[in-house]
Amino acid sequence: MKNILTVFLLIFYSAVSAQDMKKMKMPDNESTKQSRVIYTCPMHPEIQSNKLGNCPKCGMKLVVQKVKAAKPKPGAKEKKTAPSKKEGMENMKMPDKKQDSDESAQKVTYTCPMHPEIHAPKPGNCPKCGMKLVPEKAKAAPTKHDEMQMPMKDAPKDGMENMEGMQMGDNSATMENIKKAKSNLGPIKTIAFTQPPRTVRYDLYIADTTVTFGKKTKRAIAVNGQIPMPTLTFTQGDTALIYVHNKLDEETSLHWHGLFLPNKMDGVPFLTQMPIKPHSTYIYKFPIVQHGTHWYHSHSELQEQIGMYGAFIMNKRKEWDIPTVPVVLSEWTDMKPEEVHRSLKNANDWFAIKKGTTQSYAEAIRTGHFKTKVANEWKRMNAMDVSDVYYDTFLINGKNQNEQPQFKAGDKVRLRIANGGASDYFWLTYSGGKITVVATDGNDVEPVEVDRLIIAVSETYDVVVTIPENKSYEFLVTPEDRTKSASLWLGKGEKVPAQKLPKLKYFAGMKMMNDMMDMNGNMIEMEGMKMQNQVMDMNTVMYPEVTGEETPKKENKKAAMPGMQMSNEKNMAGMDMTAESPDIVTLNYNMLRDPKKTTLPSGPWKELKFDLTGNMNRYVWTLDNKTVSESDKILIKKGENVRIILFNNSMMRHPMHLHGHDFRVVNGQGEYAPMKNIIDIMPMERDTLEFAASEPGGDWFFHCHILYHMMSGMGRVFSYENSPPNPEIPNPKLAQRKLFSDDREFHPMARVGIESNGSDGEIMLANTRYRFTTEWRVGFQSHHGYENESHFGRYLGRNQWLFPYVGWDFRKRTVDPMEKNIFGQSTAPGDNLFGQGNTKNFRQVFHLGVQYTLPMLIVADASVDHKGNVRFQLMREDVPISKRLRFQFMVNTDKEYMAGFRYIVTKYFGLSTHYDSDMGYGAGLTLNY
């Protein structure tokens, strides 16, 4: 990810080198001759080059490699000769502590990355959190540039600058950006609301409707006849009085995202209130105690996906006098959201086919990525993806092309942007110049200028853009998978389009994913690489605008860089991890600084750590491998401060949202860390949040805001100790069962093959942990008979590769002993490979077994029936040969085997052919559900 940090680090590196050279009293021409800058890849440190470029392995931008001090070989004698030119350069580096120098006398102290108030004279572990202590950075003597730095009293308390190996630098670059942004923004007049605080009433009528956002007319939910829902506007100090009239034939609810309000008004069904019954009215009433851009949405089932989202604006008593446009981003699918969820649960790859992101073997061979594909499946991973769902269109305030022609040259426009999408992140770019970020999640930040930013699901940003001329400038909204886009046109006249974001390089992402994940499905935290706060976007390798267009394999060989040396891939200590070049400035959380101090009040601390975990194959999303229904409430006390440390041990981004509270994002800005209620945590990141438990009581939801992740169970409930009973929940046990039912829901799947030799298929019911499957094979010739085999079991482990089960097997047929298959083998019963009598003609047994997913996604199945017969089987379905062609095979110790192909025509229909050792060859069609 390209950002301003790269510029600063390169300047900082040059400045330090220059100072060291002065200390050495070397002539400028001498130093120029002797210095040799080496560039390397952040993910592949064995790649070394003497010039800038891209990594030939993954395509990432090469960065300056930190020079390591040469270590003498054991037993080697030191030469007393004068230093050579090369040694002279080495002497400019930080001396070894064994060397006799002034620096060696300096006392080394150690501190904790998370608790910088901890100081120790020797290495060890932090007494507060147990983290490994790291050397404290020496404070440089004041320079002319110190005006750019924060005063010592405002030094960061999060200790992020102490992270071993990760050169965070100071805040000079951020402060320079803020200074420039403020200057360009100029003075903005304010307008005071003279009207005293009042009660503002809205009546919201929720009703079914139909829309044609995509290619078909489909059911949606409208509020007051519109999608998105009406923008609700208040002024700080007002009281909100909202009558919700449910005209639906189903239950509903409304959650006021990011608002501080009484717990019973938070709008989470079965947690803070019972759902609003069909054809009834419910009243929400709460004080407006904050300001900023927020939004509201249904928290019932999947209603948010089909229209129940809208802007919620709270103005300050003295607000900017500047043109303002509320902007609600969303997506639309012609598929019912329940079918979307079911398809995700059943590992259906129809969405990848629609998006053109299947990454099949044919595509891998054509682009020179065959080894990458094999390595990917060897680690038991499916194709790379950055978003889950294929959407038919994307909307800005309910339109794909939204025009705001009222602005003229020189106007500054404030866009209050809320991502009301169910599962999509959006890139935001503007054809009229820089984007100035002034607030996030309703909280002001010091203005910063960027070329683009990505807005997470449910996140909000306030940005200011300028209309340069009397033309119409495009504010372009592009989903993370870059399949389509939506546009907001600002101004009137000739259209000035923004540059479209090119298609992602998925195989480059797949290769990166292979390097980041071990054989156990865990993200590899490489030595010295501390990822946090969006500073290092691992998906940068997929961005052609950053790493260049994908080149054929032959060209890569020609572009191989001279001087490549192999080194330990995991040894990344001391590397500058900023992958982006300075020409595209992308917002990250380290650039956000609150205008006022955000330190929490004094009080006891409670620290919690969670790993964000998931399984893409079965679409299970968890915290510490537990869903909401599998975990207890987390008890907190009013008056204590809560620190949450999150590590994303999955390959997906997760927007984690805390209800009813804002938290500090610990980001190196010290006492001025930004306040948010959503944090986008990228793969392999470890981020830290802190919030004050200031509410009088109640249960508050903490969850991933990707709708289908939340419904799969990715969340927890924070509960204040000794909270009084919630009058909105008259039956807490019933409410809890209903709350837990979301991630316990069983999803059906069916596949029916009808071919010339017979019919085979399966029906499956599965939820987060359990699965019931029944399979059948019926021959169209009487002597082939029929068979049925059923299993019921539970998946074990985070990756769910292990599946023990119980089941039964029933089969009956009559086969001519003289009949032979295409290999000349008899199809009549005989001994299996274990020497046991085969019971192909008639079998009626119960069995116990276990399935285990092997590398290459091959499922090994071992079972024993109640008569002592043992069977071992290897099988795999849906091997992606091409974009739509799939291969399957099976072989077992009963000397049965099968192989076949299926061509996917539509989501529910395909053409198929296969050979079965018992029923022979057949061709026909396959129906899927």
N, C-alpha and C positions, 0 to 999 in steps of 0.2 A: 504494500500500500504506500503510495507516494504521499509524503507530507513534509512540512516545513522543518521537521526535526533533522532531516538529512543535511539541509543547508547549514544549520547551526553546527552540527557535529563536524562537518568537513572544515568549516571556518575555525572551530575550536581546535581541531587537530592541527591545522596549519599554524594557528597562533602559538600553541604549545611548542610545536617543532621549532618555530622561529625563535622563541624565547630560549629554548635549550641550546640552539645554535649560537645565540649571543653569549650564553654562559660558557660555552666551549671556546669562544673567541675565534671561531673559524671564519675565514673569509667567505663572502657570499658565493663567489664562484666555486670555492672548494665544496661548500655544502651542496650546491646545486649538482655538482658532478657526482657526489657520493650518495645523495639520497635516492632511494629506489622504492617507490610506492608499489605495493602488491595489492591486487584486488582479488577478492574471493567471494564465494557464494554463501549466504547465511545458512542455507540448508545443506550444502555440500562443500565443507571447508577444504576438501582435498583439491578442489578446483582453484588454481592460482594463475593469475595473469598479470602482465605488466601494463595492461591498459584496460580502460573501462569497456564494458560490454555486458552481455547476458550469459548466464550459466548455460553451458551446452547440455546439461542434464535436465534441468527443470525450467529454464528460461527466466529465472529471477534476475533482477538487476544486481550486478556485482557491486560489492562495497569494499571500502578500505579495510584491509586486514590489520589488526593490531599486531605490532612487532613484538615478538617475544625475546626475552633476554637469552643469550646463548649460555648453556650450562656446560662446564668443563666435564670431560669424560672422567670416570672414576680412575684415580691413579695417575692422571696426566699431570705433568709438571707445568707450572706457569712460566711463560717466557718473559724475561725481563727486558725484552727489546722494546723499542718505541712502537706505539700503536700504528697499525696500518690504517689505510683509509676505511676499510670495512670495519675494523675495530673501533675506529673513531666514531663511526655512526652508531655502533652498539653502545658506546659510552654515553650517548645522548639519552638512552633509555633509563628508566628507574633502576638504580643500582641494586644489586643483590644485597640482602641484609648481612651477608658474610663479608662484603667488601668494606675496606676502610675508607669511609667518606663521611662528610658532614651529615648526610641523610641517614646514615646507619645509626647515628646517635639519637635520631628522632624516635620517640616511643610509639610503638604500634598498639593501638587499642582496637577492640572488637565490639560490634554492636549487633542488634537484631534487626533484620530487614523490616519487620512489622512493628517493633517497639524500639525506636531509636534512642529512647531515654535510657536504655540498658547499655552500660559501658563495662567492659571487662579487659584486664591486661593480657588474657590468653584465650585461645579458641575454646569453644564449648557450646552448650545449648542455652537458649533463652529460658530463664526461669518462669516466664509468663506463658509462653506458647510452645516452648520446646523446639523452635526452629534453630537451625545451625547459625551460630554467630559468624559474621563476616567482617573483614577488616574495614575500619572506618576510613572514609576518604579524608585525606589531608586538606585542610582549608587553605586555599590559595591566598597569597597576599593581595590586598585591595588593588584594583586597577582602575583605569579611566572608565571602564565599562560597568563599574559597580552600580552606577545609577540605574542600570537596567535590571539589577537583581533585587530580590526582596530583602528587606532588613532582617537582621538575625532573629529578632523576636518573632518574625513571621516565617521562620524556617519550617520546612515541611516536617510534620510530626509523624508521617506515615512511614518514613524511612525508605521510600521507593528508590531514592538515589543511591542507597547502599546496596542494592541488589547485586550480588556477585556476578561479574561478567557483563552485566547489562549497563551500558554507559548511558545513563539517563540525562547527564548534563544538568545545567541549571535552568532557570526559567527565562533566560534572556530572549530566546526565540519567541516564546509565547508572549512575553511582555512587549517585545518589539511589534509583534502582530497586533496586539491590543492597542498599542499607541497609534499605529498606522490606521487601524480600523476606526478608532475614535476620531481621528483627524478627517478621514474620508467621510465618516458619517455626519460630522459637523454638528452644530448645535440644533437640537430638535425642540421645538416649543411643546409645552404641555398645556392641557386643558383640565381645569378642576371641575369635579362633579359637586355642584353646590347643593343639590337636592339631598336632604338627610336620608340616612338608611331607611329602607322600607321593605315591606313584604312583596315579593314579586311572584305572581301566580302564573303557572302554565298548565294548560290542559292538554294531555297527550292521548290521542286516540289510536290504539294499535289495532290494525286490521289487515286481513289478507288482501293481496292484490296480485296482478300479473304484470310482468315487464318483458321487454325484448332487448336486454342489454347485449346479449350474445347473438347466436344465430337462431334461437328458438324462443318462443313465448313461454315463460316459466313462472312458477309461483314465487312470490316474494312477500315480505312483510313491510308495510309502510306505516309510518306514524304521521298523523294529520295529512295523509294522502301523499307523502313525499319520501324519497330516498335520496340522500341520507335523511335521518330524522332532523327536525327543526333545530337550528342553532339556538341554544339557551344562553342568554346574556344577563349577567348580574354585575353589581358593583360591590366591592369589598365593604362589608358591614350590613349588606342586605340579608334578608331571610328568604330562602327558597321554599316555595309552596307549590308542589308539583302533583297534580291529580293524574293518575295513570288509569285510563279506561281500557280494559282488555276486551276487545271485540273478537278475539280469536277463539277457536274451539280447543285451544290448548293453553297450558300454563305459561307464564312469562315472568320476567323480572327486569329491573334496570339497575345497573351498577354505575356509580358516579366515579369514574376513573381518576385517581390521584387526589380526591377530595378528602379533607379532614372533616369528619362528621361523626355523629353518634353511631356506634356500631350497628344498632338495629336498623339504620338507614342505609347501610353499605350496599345492600341489594344483591347478596349472594344467596340464592335459594338453598334451603336446608342447612345453612350455616348461620346467617344473620337474620333471616326471615323465612317464612314459608312462601312458596311461589304464589304469584297473583293468579287466582282461579279464573277460568274462562268466564267471560261476560260479567266481570265484576270490576270494581274500582278500588284502587289502593292509593293512599296519600303519603308522599315523601315530604318531610319538612325538616330543614336543617339550616343553621346559620352559615353565611358565606364569610369565612374567616381568613381567606387567602386570596391570591390573585393569579392571573396567568391563563395560558391556553391549556385546556383539558378537554376531555370528551366523555361521552357516556354510551353505554351499549347494553344489550341483553346479556345476562349471565346464565341463561337457561338453555341447556342442550346446545344446538348448533345454530340458533336463531341469528346470531351475529353475522353469520356468513350470508344471509339472504336479506339484509337491509337494515338490521336494527343497530345502527351506529350513528352518532351525531356529535357536533362540536358543543363544548360547554365552556363559555368564555366568562372570566371574572376580571373586570377592569379594576385598576387601582382608583383610589379617590382622586389622584392626579395622574392622568394618563397621557401618553404621547399624542400630540395633535398631528397625526400622520395617516394617510389613507391605509386602511387595514382590510384584508380579505381573509376570512376563515377558509381554510383549505382542508377538506377531509378526503384522504386517499383510501381507496378500497379496490377490491377485485371482484370479479363475477364469474361464476361457472354455471353452465347450463345443466350440470349434473346436480342432483339433489345432494345436499351436504352429508346426509346419512350414507349415501352411496359412495361419496368421496372417502368418508371415514372407513367404510367397510373395505373399499379397494386398497387403501393404505395398509389396513390390518392384514390383508391377504396377499401382500407382496405382489400385487398386480402391477406390471410395468407399462400399462397403457399410457400413463402420464408421460413417461420418458419417450415413448414412441411419438406422442403428439408434440412434444417439445423438441424432438430430434436429438435426444441425449442418451441414446441406448448404449453407446460404447461397446458394440458387439465385436466379435473376433475379426470379422471381415473389415470393419472400420479400423480396428487396431492394426491389422496387417497393412492396410492401404496407407496409413499415416506413419508407419514405422514404429508402432507402439505395442507390438505383439508381446514382447517380454514384460512390458508394464502391465498388460492385461493379465498375463499368466501370474505375475507376482501378486496382483490384486486378488485374484481368486485363490491363490495359494494361501493367502492370509484370511481366507473365508469372508471376503468383502464383496459386495455387489458394486455396481457401477457408481461412479462419483456423481453427486448431485448437490446443489446448493439450495434447493427449495423442493417442497414435497408435491405440490399440486399443479396441474396444468389448468390455467384459467383462460376463458374465452375472451375476456376484455378487462381493461383496468379503467378505473373511474376517478375523476376529480370532481367532487361535489355532485356526483351522479352522472357526469358526462365524460366521455373519452376526450373530447376536444372542448375545452372550456375557455370562452373568450371574455376578457375584461378590457374593453376598448376605451374606458373612461380616462386612462392615464396619458399624460403628455410628456414631452422631453423634459428631463430634469427632475421629474417626480421620484420621490423615494416611497416605496410601497412596502408595508409590513405584511408578511404572510404568516398567519397563525396556522401552522401545519400539524395535523394529527393523522397518524397512520391508523386508520380504522380497519385495515385489512385483517383477515382471519389468519393468514399464514405467510404473507409476503413482506420481505424487506424491500425498500425502494431507494434507488440512487436518485439524487436530486441535483440537476445541473441547470445552468441559466445562460442563454445566448447573449445577454446584455452585459456580462462582466462578472465581477466577484459577487459572492453571496456572503452577507454579513450575518453571522449567528449572534443573536442577542438574548435568547432564553431557551431553556430546555425543560420539559416536564413542568411548565408553569413557573419556573424559577429563573430569575434574571442571571445572566452571566456577563462578564466583561466582553464587549464586542470582539469577535475574531473574524477575519476574512478568509474564505476558502473558495476553491474552485468547485468543490462538490462535497456532498456528504451522503451517508447512507442512514436512513431512518428505520429503526427497528419496528417490528410489529408492536403497536400500542404506544409508541414513543411520540412525543410532541417536540417541535422546534419552532421558535419564532425567528424568522429571518427577515432582513431588509435587503431589497434589491433596488437598483436605480434604472430608470428608463433613459437610455443615452440620447435617443433621437425620437422624432415623431414617427416611429415605426412600431410594429407589433413583435415583441420579443417572446421567445418560447422558454417557459419554465418547464423543463422536461422531467417527467417522472418515469423511471425505468425499473421494472422489477429485477430483483437480484439475478434471476436466471436469464434476463435479457431477451425474453421471448417476444415481448411486445412493448408498448409504452402508452402513456397518456400525456396530454399537453395542456398547460395553462398559458394562454396567450395574453400578454400584458401590453396595452397600448394599441394604437390604431394606425393602420398604414401598411406598408410593405412588410411581409412576414420575414423575420430573421430567425431561422431554425437553429436549434442547438445541435451540436454534433452527436449523432447517434452512438450509443455504446455498442461496440462490435461483439460478436458471438464469443462466448467463453471457450477457452481451450481445455476441454474436459479431460483429455488424456494427460495433460500437464498437471491438472489437479489430482488425477488418479495417481500419478507418480509421486507427487508430494504426499498424498495420503498413505501410500505404501511406506514411504520413509518415516512418516510420523507415527505409525502404529505397529506394535509388535505382534507376535503370533498369538498372543493371548487376548488381543482386541483392546489393549490399553494404549493410550497416547504416550509417546516417549518424551519425557521432559529432558531435553538435551542439556548437558552440563553447560552452565553459563548463560543459558537462554531463558530469561525471565519474561514471559509474555503476559501483557496486561493492558487493559484500557485501550484496546484497538490500535496500539502503536504498531504492531506487526500483524498485518493481514496476510495469513498464509495463502489465501486465495489470490494474492497478487500474481502468482505464476499463471493464473488463468486469464488475466486481463491483457488482451492484445495491445491496448493503448498504453500499457506500462512496460510489458516485456516483449512487445513486438508480435507480429503475426507468426503463427506456427509454421515452421519450415520443414521440408522433407528431410528424411534421415540422412541422405547423401550430403545435403548442404550442411547439416550439423557436423559431419565428419570434417568437411573442409574448413568449417569455422572453429574447429577445435583450437583451443588457445595454447600458446607455447608455454613451456615451463610448468605444466600441470604436475603436481606431486600428490601422492596419496598420503592421507593422514587419518587420524582417528575421527570418524564422522560425528561422534558424540562429544568431542572436545571442542566446545564452542565458547569457552570462557574468554572474556575480554573482547568479543566481537561487537562491532557496532551493528545492531540488528535492524537498522532502518533501511528497508528494501527499496524505497521509492526514490526516484530522482526528483529534484525540486521544482520541476516545471508544472506539476499538478499538485496542488495543495488539497489534501483530503482531511476533513475534520476527524479528530480522534478525541477521546475523553481527557487525555493529558492537556489538551489545549483549552479546556473549560475551567474558568476561574470565577468564583462567586465574588460579586462586588463587596460583600461584607463577610465578616468572619463567621464560620459555620461550625466552630468547635462545639462539641457536645457539653452539656452541663456536667458538673462533677457528680460522681456517683459510682456505684459498683459496676463492674463489667462482666458481661456474659459472652463467651466466644463460642461460635458454632462453625463447623466445617462441613461442607457438602461437596460430593463429587456429582457432577451432572452426567448421568449415564443413559444409554439408550441402545436399542437394537433395531436397526433399519429393516432387517429381514422380516421381522414380525411386528414392527412398528410399536415397540414398547418404550416408553420414556419415563425415567425415574430420577429420584435423588437418592444417592447411595444404594441403588438397585432396589428401592422400595417406592411403591406408589402411595398416593394419599390413603387409600383404604388399608394399606399394609403397615402404616406408621401411626404412632401416637401423636397427639398434639404436643407442641413444644411450649412449655410453660415459661413465661417471662413475668417480671415484676415491674410495676409502675415505679419509675425513678431510676431504673438501671439502664445502662447503655449496652446495646447488643452489637457485637461485631460478627459479621457473616463472611467467611472466606469460601469462595466458590472456585472449584476447579472443573473445567469443562473437559471431561474424559469421553467426549463423543465427537463425531465429525460434522455436527450441525451447530449453527449459531442458536443461542437460546436467549430470548428477551425475558428476563426474570423481573416480575412485578410484585411489589409489596403493597397491600391494601392499607389505606388509612394513615400512612406514614411516608415522609420523605427520608431518604438516607443519604449520607455523604458517600461519594465515590472517591475512595482514597487514591489520589492520582499524582502526588508530587507537588500539589499547590498548597500543602500545609494547612494552615488555618482557614484558607480560602477555597478548600475543596468544594466542588459543585454539589448541589442538592438535586436529587432525582428520585423518581419512584420506579423507573425502569432502567435496567442495565443490560446492554447487549454484550453477552460474553461469548467470544469467538472460540473455536476449537483450540485446545491446549492452553488457554488463558487461565490464569489464577488471579481473580479480582477480589477486592475487599470492600465491603459495605459496612457502614456504621449508622445506627439510628438510636434515638432516644425513645425508650418505652414511656411515652408521655400520656397515653390514653387511660381513662379511668377503668377500663376493663373490656371484655368481649373477645371474640374470636376473629382473627384477621388472616386472610388468605395470602399465601406467598406461592407464586406459581409461574410456570412458563406461559407466556401470553400467545404463543402459537396455539390456536384453538384446538387443533387435533392432538397436540402434545399434552395440553391441559386435560383434555377428555381421556387421554390414555393414562393419566395419573401423575404427571410431573408437577408435584407441589407439596406443600406442607401447610399446616395451620398453626399460627402463633396464637397462644391463648394466655390472657392475663390471669395470674393466680387470684383465687378468691373472687372471681367475677360473680356478680349477682345473676340469677336466672334471667334469660332473655325472654321477655313476655311475648315476643314474636315467634318463639319456638315452644309451643305448648307441650310437645312430645319429643324430647331430645333424642331418645333412642330411635324412634321412627325417622327423624330427620337425619340422623347419622347413617342409617341404612340407605336412605335415598341418596345422600351425598356420596357414599362409597359405591353406589351402583354404577356411576359413570365409568370408572376404570375396571369394573368387574363385568361389564357387559359382554355377552357372547356375540360373535359375528359369524354369519353363515358364509359358506363358500361351496360351490358345486362345479364339477367338470364332467361332462357326458360326451363320450366319443361314440359315434355311430359310423362304423366302417363295414366294408364288404365281408369281413370275416367274423364280425360280432360287435358287441358293445362293451366298453369298459369305462369306468368312471369312479368318482368318489364324491362324497358329501362330507363337509367338515364344519364343525362348530368349535370356535376357539375364542379365548379371551387372553388376558395378560399372561397367565401361567398355565392354564389347562387347555387341553384339546381332545375332542372326540372326532374320530375319522372312521368312516365305513367305506370300503372299496368293493367293487364287484367286477366280474368278467363273465359275460354270457356269450356263448358261441351260437352263431346262426345255424350251424349244423348240429343235429341232435347229439351226436357222439362227443361233441366238445363240451357239453353239459354247462355247468355254471359253478361259480365259487364266490364266496363272500368272506371278507376279512375285516375285522373291526378292532380299533384300539382306543383306549382312554388312558391318558397319562398327564403328567405335569412336567413342564420345562424347569430345569434347574440351572442355576448360575446366571451371572449378569448377561452373558452372551447367549444364553439359552441354546447351547450346542448339545446339551445332554437332555434326553427325554425318555425316562423310564415309563413303562406302560403295562397295562393288563389288557387282555382281549380274547377274541375267539376266532376260529377259522373253520369255515364249513365249505366243503366242495363235493361235487358229485358229477361224474362223467363216465363214459364208456369209450375206450379207445381200442381200435384194432391193433393187435400186437405187431402186425406187419407194417403199420403206417410209419413212415419216416419223415423227418424234417428235411430242410434244404441241405443240411450237412450230412445226410445219410444216417442220422441217429434215430433210434426207435423212440417214438413218443409215448410208448407204454411205460407203466410204472417200473421202477428199478431202484437199486440202492442209491442213496444220496452220497455226497462226498465223504461223509463220516461213516459209511458202511451200514447205515441204518436203513431199514425197509422204507421205501417211498410210498406214500399214501395218496397219490394223485387222484386215483379213481374215486376214493371215498375218504373223507376226513371230517371229523367232528370233534374238535378239541378246544380247550382253553389254553392260553399260553401267557407267559411272562416274558418281557423283553425290554430292550433298551436301544434307543437310537442315538447316534452321535454324529455330529457334523464334522467331517474330515476336511483337510485342505482341499482346495478346488471345489468346495461346497458339495462334496459327495457325502451322502448320508449312509453310514454303516448301521445295519440293523441286525442284532443278535437276539434270538429268542429260543425258548424251550417250552414244549407243550406238556400237558399233564401226563402224557404217556412217555415222556423222556426223550422225544425226538428234538434234535437241535437243528436250527437253521441259521445261516449267516448270509446276509444280503448286502450288496452295494447298489446304490441307485442315485441318479440325479435327474431332475427335470429342468426344463427351461434353460438349457445352455444357449446363450445368445450367439448364434452363428452369423446372422446379419440383423438389420434393423427390425425385421419382422419374422425371421425364421428361427425357430427354436428346435433344439435336439434333446432327446431324452434316452436313457438306457437303464437297464436293470439286469443283474445277474446274481444268482444265489446258489447255495450248496445243494439244492434239490435239482440241480442241472436245468433250471429254468432261466430263460434270458429273454430280453426284449430290447428293441431299439426302434426309434421312430422320429419323425419330424412333424412339426406343426407350423403352419404359416398363419400369422395373425392378420385377419382381415378387418375386424372391428373389435371393440372391447369384449363383446360377448360371442363372437363367432370366428372360427378359423378352419382352414383346410388341414387335414392330417393324414398321415400314413405311418404304419409301423409293422414290424414283424414280431410275432410272438412265438416262442418255441412250442407252445401247446396248440395255438389256434392258427398259426401260419400268418401269411401276409394279408394285409387289408388296407383299404384306402377309403376315405370319406370325409367327414367333417366332425368338428369338436365344438360343443357349446359350453360356454363358461359363464359362471355367475359368481 
